[in-house]
Amino acid sequence: MILTEDQLQDLLDKSLTELPYDAEWAVALEGSVAEGFGNASSDIDFLLVGRREEDLPTMPSLLFVDGRRVEIRTRSVRQLAEQFRTLENAARRPDRLSEDLLNRCQRLLHSHPLRGHALIGEVKAMLPVERLRRIAADWWAHRARQSLRHATALHCLGEMDEAVDWARAGIVQAVKSWAAGLGETYLEPKWLSLQLDRLDRSDLRERYWRLDAAAPAAGDADAARGHLTACFAFAEDLGLTGIRGGGERLIVERAPGVTTWQTGERIHVVRERSEVFALGEHTGAVWRCVVPGRPLPRVRAAAAATGVSDPGPRLAAFLRLGLIRLAWKGGGVVVPALPLAAPPGPVTPPPSTVQPPLSVRGAAVSGPDAIDLVPLPAARFAAAAMALVWSNVVVENALEDLTGALRGGQWRVAELTARRAVHAALRGLFSAYGVSPLPADCDLVRRVDLLPPVVRPVRARVEDLLRRTADPAQRGGDLLTDVRACVALVRDAAGAGAFPASFDSGEAWRATLQLGYDWLRLGAHLDAQLPLEEARDLLAGHGAASPRAA
């Protein structure tokens, strides 16, 4: 160790005087210093063990003593016994074994007793060190296997640089597994060089460092393929199994909690009922080729047959985002993970900045290759989209009523109907920007300041129309023209410029129904707020009747 016994005892004495401990404790030194690694900057980790009944806190006390950072943790014998039992039970499934639990048990079993040697020995005897070696070796082997299988998937998808990175990670894990089986069980990879120096296998050690130094330059696909071959061969020589078979062993599977919803030509993928991804034209074509149960190379080939250039990166993006998952034939789901890093799981990208985020035919996207995260929670996305469609149905109904009122000289009816058309158009504009619930109609025009500056010029047009009268002296005949112009302006800003003239014909009504029904299905799936009770009836009746807006 880098510190003598006397130095450690002195640090312990000084540390304990700063803490209000009122009982006798057995004390062990844990961590890199106890393992024989460490340097002048290494923490000093003391574990205090007592025969207490109550649970002792997990978080350490942090001190600075003689220029060193000292961490003091406390555990009862009962807590440590439970810790070892949990480890034994979890070891049956290395994929579910907590890194923190394995690390805590490993640190204790390789600790250096400072006080209460008998009690520290009693606790260590709860799990034979040979058993820990096997558990750690299996845990690292599982991690290595997952990383190398993931590297195979990335290779299959043409993501060569990323494949190399995961293969290198897999080799570190394979070496750690091999070393753990020989007694070097300390988890922190940064001490791997010192661990290898202590093992009597210079041939494997030198081969590992040569392989580590030979990583290809970014963008060199041929060198990357050669490096991957060398990494897999080395892993097998270290005793790792279950990594051969190529892409045909990688089976595409549905990811739990992921559903697909199409509105017009736009594909929306909902993840865990909380997030919505909108796919551009090219990416949507690739998504349609994702057939669960097929090997990954066949899915890529089917996507390439659609004419989309190089679908591999798009499939890789689906994988990273957790929209699909891969299983190794006969070997379970592939879930790569790195030690002492962020936990494995889907990536969540920054939300899309496309404005407005919604249109009547689907979420807006940044381009044909997009996989854009809609900047709204899924339920609010669905509620706003349904309100967007329904508000435009109300606009069409109001325009029809306004036309009839003006023809019949019903000037007061025309005034109120014109206001309803304007208010409904504003509701659509707010909904296109994800505002849900909506402000009251009488507040809509004043709340335009909630929206981006680019749409604020509509406020003056709307305010003018809301003050207009419709009698002949006030040129009531021009009212319909002005309302239509205002509605067109607002719809353009809201991405609803091509909305069908719902009540002009049976064909226009069917087009309206299709738009509304696509959104209503998604809203019902997410239990989103429906815009009107008639919308619920429309959903139940599959649009068999032509509802009239209130």
N, C-alpha and C positions, 0 to 999 in steps of 0.2 A: 504494500500500500504506500501511497505517497505521504502519509502521515504516520508517525509512530503511535504506539499504544498510549504513551504518556500525553502526547499532543491531543489525541482523541478524547481521553478522559478529562483533560483540562477544558476543551471546548464544551464537553457535556456538562461539566460542573458550572461553567459560566452561563450556559444556556438555561439550565434548570433554575438558576437563581432569578431569572427574569420572568418565570412562569409560576402561577399559583398552584403547583401540584402538592397535594397534601397526603400522599400515600407512597408506599414503596413500589417501585416499578422495576421490572426487568427491562434492559435497554439493549437494542441491537443497532448496529450501523448498517444501513442499506445503500443500494445504488452503486454508481460507477466506482466510487472510492473503495467500497467493500469488495467489489469484483476484481480490483487490481488494475482498473483503468484510471480515469480521472486525470486532472491536472490542476494547476494552481487556481483555476477559475471554477472548478467543480463545486457543486453544492455539497453540504454535509447533511445527510439524511438520517435522522435518529427515529427509530420506532420504539415507543414505550408500550410495554405489554403489562397488563394488570389483571387480577382476578376480580373484575367488576361485574355486576349484574346488569347495569344499565348500558345502553348503547353509547359508545364514545364517538365524538364527531369525526367525520371523514376528512374535512378540510384541515390542512396542517397549520401550525403556528409558524410564522416566518420571522426570523431574527437575523441580525447582523452582528457577528461576534468575531473580534480580532480580524476584521476585514473579510470574513467569509459569510456567505449566506447559509443559514442553518434552517432546515425544515424539521419540525418535530410533529410526528403523527402518533396518535394513541389508538390502541385496540385492546379489547378484552380477549381473554382466552376463548370465551364463547363466540365472539365475533370471528375470530380467526378460524375456529373449528368449522363454523358455518361457511366461511369463505372457501375452505378446502373442500367441503362437501359439495358446494355449488360448482366448483371447478371440476370435480370428478363427474358430476352429472352432466355438465355442459360438454365435457370432452367427448362424449359419444357423438356429438354433432359439431365438428370443428367450424362449420359455417355459422353456427350460432354462439360460439364461444367468444365472450367479451375480451377484447384486448386488454382493457383495464384490469379485469379480474385475473387474467393470466399474468400480467405484469406484477400485480400486487403479490401473488403467490410466489412468483419467481424471485422477487426481491427479498422476501422473507426467508425462503429456503437457502438463499446464497448470502444471507447477511452474516455479519461478524458480531458475536456477542460481546458486550462491554460490561454489563452488570446482570445479575440474576441468571447466570449461565444455565442453571438447571431448568428454569422455566422456559428459557429460549429453546433449549434442547427438547423439552417436552412438546412445545408447539411445533417445532420442525419435524418431529417424529410422526405427526399426523398425516404427512404425505411423503412417502419415500422419494428421494431426489431422482432415483431411476424412473419413477413414474412421471415426474415432471418432465424429464427429458423426452419421453415418448409423447406426452401431450403437446409439448412445445414443437417437437419435430413434425407431428401430424398437423398442427395448426399452421405452421409455416408452409408445409407441403400443400395444404389446401389453398392457401393464398397464392402460392407460386403457380399451381395448376390453373386457377382462375385467371391470373394475369396472362399466362401464356395462351390460354384459350381465347381470351379477349384479343390478344395480339394476332391470333389466327384470323379472327373475324375482321379486324381492321385491314390485315393483309388482303383478305378476300374482297374487301370493299375499295381497295386501292389507296387507303390512307397509310402509306408506307412509313412516313416519319413517326406518326403516332404509334404504329405497330412496333417500331423499333424501341420507342420509349417504354412501352408496356412489356416488351420482351426483356429489356434490361432490368425493369422492376421485378419481373418474374425470376430472373437469374439471381438477383439479390435474395429473394425469398427462398429460392431453392438452396442456395448456399447456406442461408440461416437455418433451414430445415436440417441439412446435413450436419452442420456444426452443432445444432441442438442435440441431435442424436449422440454426439460424442461428448456432451457435457457443457457446451458453450450455449447456455440458454438465455443469456441476457438479451432482452428484446431490442433495445435501442440500436438501430443499424449503424449509427455513426462510429461505433467501436468495432465494426466488423474486421477492420485490418488487424487490430490487436488480437481479436479472437482467432483469426486465421493464423497469426504468428504463433499462437500457443498450441495449435494442432500440428501433429507430426505428419503432414501430407503436403509437402512443398510442391509436389507436382500439380495437385488440384489448385493450390493457392496461386501458383504462377499462371496457370491456365486461366483462372478467373480474372486476374489483373490484366492479362493480355487481351481477353475478350472485352473487358470493361474499357480498355484504352482504344479499342478498334471500332468504336461506334461510327457509322458512316456519316458523311456530311448530309445536311438537310437537302432533300430534292434528288438525291442519287438513288433511284429506285433499284438499280441492279445491285449496288453495294448493300442496300437495305435487305434485299432478298437473301444475299449471301450471309449477312450478319444474323438474320432470323434463323437460318438453317444451323449456323454454329451455336446459337443460343439454345435451340431445342436439343441439339446433340449433347451439349454440355449438361443440360438439365437431366436428360436421361442417364447420363453417366453418373450423376449424383444420386440416382435412384428414384427420380420422379417419374411417375407413370400417369397415363390418362391424358396425354397431350398430343398424341399423333392421330391422324385421320383426316386432317385438312378441313376445308369449309363444308364438305358434305356432312360432317358430324354436327354442324351448328344448325339447329332447327329454329326457325322464326316462330315466336309465340305471341299471343295477345298479351299485352301488359295489363295487369289488374287495374281496374278503375279507369280504363281508357275507352272512350266511345267516340264514334264518328258521326257527324251530322253535316248534311249537305244542304245548302240553300242556293238555289240556282246552280251556278257552276262552282261556287265557292265551297271548299271542304273545310269544316271546322273539326278539330280534334279536342275533345274535352278530357282533361286529366284530373282524376280524383274529384270530379264534380266541383272543382274550385277554379281551374285555370283553362282558358281557351286558347288554342293555337290556330291561327288562320294560315292556310297553305296557298301559295301562289300557284299559277297555272301549271308550271313544270313540276313543282313539288307535289301538287295534287295528283298528277298523272302517275308519279312514282308510288304515292300512297295507295292508289287503287290496285297496284300490283302486289301489295303486301298480303300474302295468303298464309295464314297460320298453318303450321304443320309442314311447310316446305323447307328444304335446305336453303341456307342463305345464298349460295351461288345461283340457284335457280330463280330466286326472287330477284336478284340483281339482273339476271339475263332477261327475265320477263319485263322488267322496268326499262332495260336498254331497248327492247323491241318496240316500245312506244314511240321511239324517236327522241326521247330526252337524252341529251348529251351527258355521259358519265353520271349515272344515277348513284354510284357508290357513296359519294360524300353526303348525299341526301339521306340515304339509308343509315349511314353512320350518325347523322344528326338525329334521326328518329330514335336511334339506340341511346344516344347521350341524353336526350330529353325524356327518356323513359316512356316513349310512345309505343315502342315495341320492346321485346326482350328476346334473348337467345337462350336456348338450352343445348347442352352437349348431349348428344344421343347416348342415353344410358347413364348420364352423369349429372343430371340436374341443371338448374338455371345457372347461367354464367354471371357472376357478380364480382367483378374485380375490385380490389381494395388495396390501399397502401397503408403501411403501419405509421402510427403517429401522424396521421393526416386527416383531412376531412372525411367523415363517414361516407361509405359508398351510397349511391343513389342518383336519381335523375338530376340533371342540371336544370336550373331555371334561368333563362336569359333575361336581360333587361326588357321591360315592356316596349312594345312598338311605339314609335313616335308619329306614326301616320295619323293625320287629322282630316276629317273626323274619323274616329275609329270604327264607326258603323255605317252601313248603307242598307237599303232594303234588300239587297241581293247578297249580303254577307259582310263579314268584317273586312275592313280595308286592309290591304297588304302593301308592302314596300316594293314588290316586284314579282315576276313570275317564278323566281327561285326561293321565295320567302317561306320561312316557318316563323311567323310573327306571333309573339305572345301578346294577346289582346290586353290592353291596360285596364281591364275591369275584372272583378270577380265574376265567376261563371254565371251565378244566378242573376246578378245585376246586368251582365251582358245580355242574357236572354230576355229579362224583363224590359230593358231599354229597346232591344230589337223588336220585340212584340209591340211595344208602344209606338215605335217608329212606323211600323207597317199600319197599325190600327189608326194612328193619327192621319195617315194619308188616305185611308178609307173614308174617314170622317171628312177630310177635305173634299174628296170627290163627291160625297153625298151633299155637302154644303154647297158646292158649286152647282150641282144639279138643282137643288132647292132654290138657290139664288136666281138662276135662269128663269125658273117658273114664276117666282115672285115678281121679278121685274116685268115679265110679259103680262102678268095679270094686274100690274099697277099696285101691288101690295107693298107699298114703300116701307112701312115699318117692319114688315116681315123680312124684306130684303136687307134692311140695315142690320138686324140681328143676325141674319144668316151670313152676311158678309163678315161680321165680327167672328162668328163661329169658324168660318173657313180660315181666317187669319190666325186665330188662336190655335186651331188644330195644326196648321202649318208650323207654328212656333213650337208646339209640342214635339213635332217630328224633328225640328232642328235641335232642340235640347236632347232628345233621345239619341240622335246620331252622335252626340258627344258624351253619351253614357250617363246623362243625368237621370237618376231614378231613385226614389220617386220624384215626380215632376212638381214644380211650383204650381200654385193655383193659377187658373187662366188669367185672372185679373192682375196677377203679379208677373206674368211671363215677360212682358215687354220691359219691365224694370230690371228683371234678372238677366237680361242679355249680357250684362257686364260680367257674368260668371263664365262666359264663353270666350274663346280666343279673340283677339282684336280684329282678325280678318273678317269675322262675321258681324261685327257691331254696326256697320253701315246699314244693315237691314232695319235697325231700330227706328230710324226716321221714317222710312216707308211705312212700317207697321203702325207707328203712332198716328200718322196722317190718315190711314185707312180706318183706324178705330174711331176717329172723330167724324168720319164722313156721314152724311145723310143721303137719302135716296129719292127725295121727291123731285119732280121734273124741274123745278126752279133751280135745284142744285145739281142738275145734269145727272140724274140718277142712272140714265142709260149708260154712262161711262163707268159706272161702278164695277160692273162685271169685268170689263177689260182691265181695270186697275187691280182688281182682286186677283185675276188670273196672272197678271204680271208679277205681283208681289209673291204669290204662291210659287211661281216658277223661280223667282230669285231665291226664296228660302229653300226650296227643294234642291236647287243646284248646290247651295251651301251645305245641305244635309245629305248629299249623295242619293237623292230620290228623284232625280230629274226624269227618269224613264218609267215612273210609276204608271200602271195601267189606268185608263179612264174607266174605273171599276163598273159604273152603272150605264155605260153607253151600249154594251152588247153582252150577249152570253159569253162570247170568247174573252172579252175583257174581264168579266167577272170570274171566269175560270182561272185566268192568269193571276188575278188578285188572290183567289182562294189558295192557289199553289204557293204563292209567296207567304201568305199568312199561315198556312198549315205547316210548312217547313219550320217556321219559327215557333209555332205553338207546340209542336212535338218536342222540340228541345226545351222549351220553357216548362212543359209538363214534367219532363225527365228530371229537371233541376228544381222542381217545386217553386219556380219563379212566380212572382206576382203577375197575374193576367191583367191586361189593360181594362177589360170590361167583362161583365158576366156573359155578354153575347159571344165573346171569344171562347169561353168554356163550352158554350153550346155548339159553336162552330167546330171545335175540336172533337166533341162527342159525336157530332153528326157528319164528320168528314166533309163539311162544307156543302151538304146537300141543299141547304136553303140559302137564300140571299138575304143576309141580315141588313137591316136599315140602321144606320147610326142614329143614336138618340139626339 
